[in-house]
Amino acid sequence: MVEAALSRRQLLRTGTLGGAAFLLGVNLRSAEVAAASPVAAGGFAPDAFIRIATDGRATLIMPQTEMGQGIYTGLAMLIAEELDLPLEGVTLEAAPASDALYGNPIFKVQATGGSTSMRGYWLPMRKVGASARAMLVAAAARRWRVDPASCRTEAGAVIHDQSGRRLQYGEIAGAAMREKPPVDPVLKDPAAFRLIGRAHHRLDTPDKVNGTTKYGIDAMPEGVRFAALASSPVLGGKVAGVDDSQARSLPGVKQIVVLDDLVAVVGDTSWAALRGLAAIDIRWNDGEFADVSTETLRAGLQAAGRSKGVTVVDTGARGKLVGDGVVSAAYELPLLAHAPMEPMNCTVHLTPGHCEVWVGTQVMTMAQRAAAEEAGLTPDQVVVHNHLIGGGFGRRLEVDGIRKAVRIARQVDGPVKVVWSREEDIGKAPYRSVYGAWLQAKLVDGRPIAWYHKTVGPTVVGRWLPPAFDGKVDNDAVDGAAETPYDFPASYVNWVRHEPRGVQTAFWRGVGPNLNVFATESFVDRVAREAGRDPLAFRRDMIGKHPRARAVLDLAAEKAGWGTALPAGSGRGISLQFAFGTYLCTVAEVVVDDDGAVSVTRMTTAVDCGTPVNPDGIVSQIQGGVVFGLSAALHGRITLENGRVQQSNFHDYRVVRIDETPRIDVHVVRNAEAPGGIGEPGTVSVQPAVCNAIYAATGVHLTRMPIEPALLAKDARA
């Protein structure tokens, strides 16, 4: 069962009862008394994550946001494994806003993204469970007057085999609270795992199936009204004038809010608000970015590519990139929208000295601070109720929607639910940036002796999390370029920071490696062809220091039937990557007809993400990532004219449909390495694998996305 978040005050009371609470090795103490806790009557709440009532019911507090990636199940498995707690019947609750208690160990703030959840929480959540287990064992041993070492735990109970005694966790919950948590809790040997590594059903699925799951858009505080909004169609534009005479006469329209950069209609129903907004004539002052277009963005990118940039890696490649055998290519990615299935939404209730927000967000504390700033309050005067998310992909790492909703709510008496239309979000949102890459390689005797990679794009990290950017190199922007699976004798990697004019950029599923793996793996195929080598064999010969990379390369090739015959017009392409702590190889199989239309018929992925906590979840994430990546490869493109986005909904911002979806085979490598990320890698591998398959089928080396059938038509190839 998945429930709504506790209030921060409740959680702090629950998590610090009478002793030490810990997160990531930091001890936190509180003077809160047990009587104030939701499990005060003898319950067990040793830290910020675990509550066990006297009847044995367990609640686990989830520090990361569930948005379809299965992290609630994965994190619960980590805690339950070390706690020896059955997952059946466990209640999961979203954590309240607190960087101190729930800061992502990698970001240091309460944020879900970048395939960091399992990487960051692998040890901390296990230690949380192991520490709680040690306290429960100590309490049982004290009651029985036996050595704790003579006790064991199983299925939510402490057992003393010598005497045949057993105590359920609920029976000793209160006593366990009086035990001191261990300084360094002992973790299980992986050989003793009962949950980790075994397929487990998603804990959030039953509520989704029966319709009881509450997303942010389902929030309905008492007395809520509904708002539809229209923001400036050009970044930085302002409202120049409003004719709302027709809207005011429509039934259900209660209020029209005009701010400097947006207009909102508040109604008794969402339909009334939408009708009212459609009836308003808004004139805009477009401002300085009215001349921005796709062409100006491309020109800016090309100009940036001629800049010197910052050196990231230099092992002597530049002096060798001369003479015969030098291969060059340039690659480019377009603007992309996130287009999550759940429309952007935020419900706000402002009262004197207090703000309450209902939303689905990937960044709880950033959301809280943004709401506080717009409301003129302090963060502790803002309560954010987080919800499960119906798709994030990086869009809900942004708080622009929360800011707008609070600004509207300041003009409304009572709670107001602001919902973005699909057109509003696709046309006026932060986007995945345009990116460019320039690569060179020097071939000698069929092998690259020097490798050059210049990558050009913005620093999203620098805006989103300034402490993570040193002002020189954005590590995300060069991820997948600075380190590859290959052993190049000499390398040079360079990054040029380029902030596209007139566009707000944001993270997008796959983040930095989307460009760098696309460019690297596409170029590897190009260089292999110049050398007259098979792309698989060419890659294998370049791998020495990364045996795990070679293993997934060989596994994917074997499972895809690499080297077996294909019909005319068909091709296989391969892509290998090391990013997010995960090794992954994808083989794509395509058919290209005489008109250049591309059908992707099969995708085969081998993935080594370390210890597979929930193998079924890994398979699901790769499958979803592949479909997301195919949408970008086949269709994805945001274009601008006169500062305005030209796409508006799924008719012209296409996603892959059922009849376009290929067979997707996923093979998970099992080992005992620390987990890597899994939410991003599947998306990253798609574009290069598909483009390399097209290269094999047609001889056309694609360097820009999305795929253009006109370039692949038989007449164009002649």
C-alpha positions, 0 to 999 in steps of 0.5 A: 500500500502506498499512502500520502506523505506525513507532515514534516513535524510528524515525521521528525517526531516519529523518527527521533523518539527518545534517542538517535536517528540516523541518516548516512551516518549523521546522528540527529537528536530531538527532544520530542516526546513519544506521546506526540508520535503516530506510533507513540503507544509502544511503537518502534520508530528508530530513525527517519525511515522505519515505523513498526506499530505494536500490532506489527504493521510496518511503514517505510518512509520513501526518500525518493519519488516514485514516478513509474521507475519502481524505486519505492519497491527497490528501496523497500527491498533494501530496508526489508532485506536487512530488517528481515521484514516481509514486504507483504502488507508494508505501507509506503509513505512519501517523505516530507521535505527535508534535505537533512533527513532525506537528501539524496546521498549523491546530490546532497539535496532531496532529489530523484533523478540521474539514475542516482537512487539505487547508487546513492541509497544502496548502503544507507538503506541497508544500514537503516534496516540492519540497525533497526534489526540489531535494536529489535534483537537486543530488546528480545535478548534482554527480555529473554536474558540471552546473548543477542548473538544467539538470536536470529530474525525471520519474517518480522520476528526475533527467534531464539532457536535454543529455547524455541521462543519467538517474538514478533517485532510489534511485541517488542517495538516499545522495548526496542526504542530503548536500545542504543542503535549500533554505530556500525551495523553489520550487513548481511552477506549477499549469500544470505539475501532473501529479497535482493536479487529476486524478482518482486512485484511492484508495491505500487501496482495494486493501487494503480490497478484498482484506481486508488493511487493519488497523483498530484492531479488527483488532489482535491482539498475541500473548496478547491477551484480550478485554474487554466493558464496561458503563459507568454509563448516567447521566453521572457515575454510579457502581457501587453493587453487582455480582453476578457469581456466574453470570458467573464460572462461564461457560466462557472468562470469565477475569476481572471488573474492577469500577471505580468507574464501569464493569464489564468482563469479560475472556475468552478470546474476545469472545463469552465476554466478552459472555456474561459481561457479560450474566450480571452484575447491576449496580446503579448509583448514578445521581448528580446527573443522574438527572433529566435528560430531553429535556424538561429539555434543551429547557427549558435551551436555551430559557432560555439563548436568553433570555440576553444572550450575547456580541456577535460582529457588530454593524453596526447591525441591532438598532435597525432590527428594529422596526415592520412587516416584521419576520420572526422564527423560532427553530430547534432541533437535537437530540442526535445520536450518531456511530454509526461503523460500526467499533465503538469499540475500544482494545487496551492492553498495560501492563508496568512502565514501558511502555504500548502502545496499538493504536487508530484515533484522530483525535488521536494525541498526545491519545491518547498523553497520555490513556493516559500519565495513566491508566497513571501514566506519561510520554508518552514511555513510551507507544507508540500504533499508529494504524490506519485508522478505520472511521468517525470523524465526530468520535467518535474525536476523543475519548479517553474510550475510550482512558482506559477501556481503559487503566484496565481494562488496569491490572487485566489481566496481558497485552494486552487488547482492549476493544470497545464494543458498539453499545448501549454506544457509542450509549447512553453516549457524547459526543453532538452537543449540542442547539442553538438559534438565534433569527433576525429580519429587517426587510424593506423593499421586498422586501429585508432591511435588517437581520439578527439571529442569536442562536446558542446551544450549548456550546463543544466547542473550549473543552474539547477544545482550550482554547488555541483558545478565548479565553473569550469567543467560540467561533469554531466555534460561530458559523461560518456565522452570523458570516459568510454569503455575503450582503451584509446592510446591517446585521447583529447576531450573538450567541452564548450559551454553553450547556453542556447539563446531564447530557450530554457534548458533542462535535464531530459531522460539520459542527460549528458550521455544522450549526446556523448554516447550517440556521437561516440558510438555512431563515430565508432561505426564510421571509423570501423567502416573506414578501417574495413572492420566489423563493428563488433570485432572493432569494438572488442579489440579496443576493450581492455580495462573494462571486462564488464563492457566486453561481457555485455557486448558479447552477450548482446551480440550473441542474443541478437544473432550478430553476423547471421543473414538478414533480408535486403534492406535490413541491418543490425547496429550496435551501441556500447556504453558505460554511464551512470555506473552501468555497462550496457550494450544494445543491438538494434535491427531495422528495415528501411524501405525504398522511400526511406521509412524506417521500421525498428523490428527488434532491440536486444539489450544486455545490461550489467548494473551491478547487483540486480536488486529487483531484476524485473524492475531492471527489465521494465526500466530498459523496456521503457527507456528503449521506447522513450529513446525510439520516440526521440530517434524516430520523431522527436524534435521541437522547432521554433519560429519567431520565438515560438515553439511550433509543436503543440500536442502528440499529433505533431510531437510524436511518441512511438505508437504500438504498431511502431514498437519492436520486440524488446529483449533484455538480458540482465547480468548478475554479479555482486558489484555495487548497483549502477543506475538503470532509469537513464541508460536504456534511453541513451543506447537507442539512437546510436544503435538504431542509426548504426543499424540504418548505416548497415542497411543503407550505407547512410551515416546519420549524424543528426536526429531525428531520423529523416526518411528523405535522406534514406530513400533509395533515390537519395542513396544512389 
